[in-house]
């Protein structure tokens, strides 16, 4: 987080992108380990899960800050 000149807290988005990437990687590995090996389906599921979890994470960071 960065406290800006205008007196508002600015949340740097790099950490949110990093968390989203880790969520995607963990989800992809978990899907492959449970047997979903068709890559287009796995990527679609990864996209949906990572978008949903990143949205919740971003909303939580905004509310707590």
N, C-alpha and C positions, 0 to 999 in steps of 0.2 A: 504494500500500500504506500501511496505517496500523498503527502499533504501538500496540496497545491497553493499557489499564490492567492487564488480567489477564496480560499478558506474552506474548500470542500475536499473530502477524501477521494482520491482517485485510485481505484484498484487496478494494478498492473495486470494485463491479461495474459502474460506469459505463463503464470502459474496455472491458470485455468486451462490453457492449451496443453500444458504438460500433463495435468491430471487427466484430461480427455484422452491423450495419447496412451497413457498407462491403462486407463479403463478399456480402451480398444484392444490393446495388446493382450491384457489378461482375459478379456472376453473371447478373443479369437483363439487363444491357446486352450481355454476351457471348452469351447465348442469343438475343437479338433480332438480333444481328449475324450469327449463323450461320444464321439463317432460321427459328427456332422463334418463330412469331408468334401462336400460339394461346395467349392469356393464361392460361387455367386450367392448362394443361400447364406453361407457363413458371414460373408461381408455385409449382406443386407441386415442380418440380425445384429452384427457388431455395430453397424451404423445407427440402428434404432436404439440399442441399449446405451451406446456412448452418448448419443444426443440427449436422451432422457436423463441419464445420470449427471451429465455435465450441466444441464439446465438446473437440476436440483442443487448441484454444488454452487453454481454461480448465484442462484437466488439466495442460498444460505449465506454465502460470503457477503452479499449485498446487505442482507438484513442484519447480520452480526456487526458489520462495520458501521 
